[in-house]
Amino acid sequence: MTETITLETKKLLKQLSHFQLYKVSFVETNWSVNLTFVFDNNTKDIIIELFNIIHFTMSKTIDDNDGCYMVGEVTITRVNDGGAKILSSLRYPFKNLDQNVLYYPSRSLFHLHLEGDLCLDIICGDFTIGQK
């Protein structure tokens, strides 16, 4: 299920700067996250599904609770070092016996970064993106 970062993926990510983040849904049965982005009634939503989540951080202002958040930029990058660098920078709380950040060198990982009215950093093992 691992999505590669294809030209189509990059195209959809670039379109998101014109969309609003409408819904963040956690699926408790497999600890995945679905991000739903909307534009208008005539345009299909863009859905990003993130699987095998190992880190999720969200930031927003305290009073911004209207439910639709402007999107500035969304990037998904492949993590090549098992997550050591990015997980350290995001203050991943799990540590090895030597107190260095726990990372996953044998796993394929991706980093989703969203900036806008709401900011997200998500480290995951797999993702899909598409219009629905």
N, C-alpha and C positions, 0 to 999 in steps of 0.2 A: 504494500500500500504506500510505500514511501514515494512521495511526490518528488520529482526532480524539478529544479527551477528552470523551466522551459521558457521559451519566448512567450508562449501563451500565458504562463503564470506571471511573467514580468508585465505583460500587457494589462492583465486584470488588476495587478497590484497598482499600476500607474493610474488606472481609472478610478481607484478608490479615493483619490484626492477630490473627486467631484461628488462622492457619496457621503452618507452619514452612517455612523455606527449606530444601529438600532437595537441590537440585542446581543448580550453575552450570555450563553447558556452552558451550564456545566451538566454533563451527563454522568450521573453518579455511578452507573453500572460499570463504566470503564475509565472513569476520570478523564474524559476528553472534554474539549471546549469547542463550542460552535460560535463563530462570530458572524452576525448577519448585518450586511450593509445595504442600505436602501438609497434610491435616487428619486424616483417618482413612480406613479402608478403605471406608466407605460414602459418602464425599464425593469428587466429582471433583476432581482436581488443578487448580490454576490455573497457567497457563503464560503468561509474558511473554516475547515474542521481540523482541529489539532489533536493528535493522539499521542499517547505515552508522555503526558505532561510530567516534567520533573521540576519545573519552576514557573511560577506565575506571579507577576507583580502588576498592580494597577494603581494609577494615581489620577486624581481629579481634584478640582476645587470643591470645597465643602457645600457651596450653594448651587452648583450646577447639577441639577437632578431632573432635567426635563425629559430624559429618556432617548433623545437623539443627539449624537455628538458629532460635531464637525471633524473631518479627518484631514490632517495635513499631509502625512506621509505614512505609508506602510511598506516595510521591507521584510523579506524573508531571506535569510542567509544560511548557507550550510556551515555547520560548525566542524572544523577540521581537527581540533585538538582534544576531542572528547568532552569539550565544554569547560576545560580548566580556566581559560582566560575570561570568558564571558560570565561563567558562574561566579568566579571570584569578584568581578566588577559589579555583579548584581547582588552580592552578599548572600550567596547560597548558604544556608545555615548548616548543612551537613558536612562533617569533616572526617578525614582519615585519622588513623591512629597518630600520625605525625602532626595533626592539627592543620594540615593543608586542606583546601576545599576538595570534597569528594567529586570526582569526575569520571567519565565513562569512555575510555579510549577505544573500546571494542564496539561501541554503538554509533550508529549514524544519528546525528542530531541536527536540528534546525533552530534558528532564533528568529522569532517574529518580533518586530519592533514597530509600534504604532505611536505616532505623535499627532496630537490634535487637542480637542477639548478634553479628551481622556487619553492617558498614556498607558501603554501596555508593553511589557516585556515578557515573552513566553518562550521557554525552552522546551522542545518536544522531540519525539523520535520520528513522527510521521505527520504529514498533513495532506489535505486535498483542498483544492480551490475550484470553484465553478459558479456558473450562473444558474439560478433556479427561479 
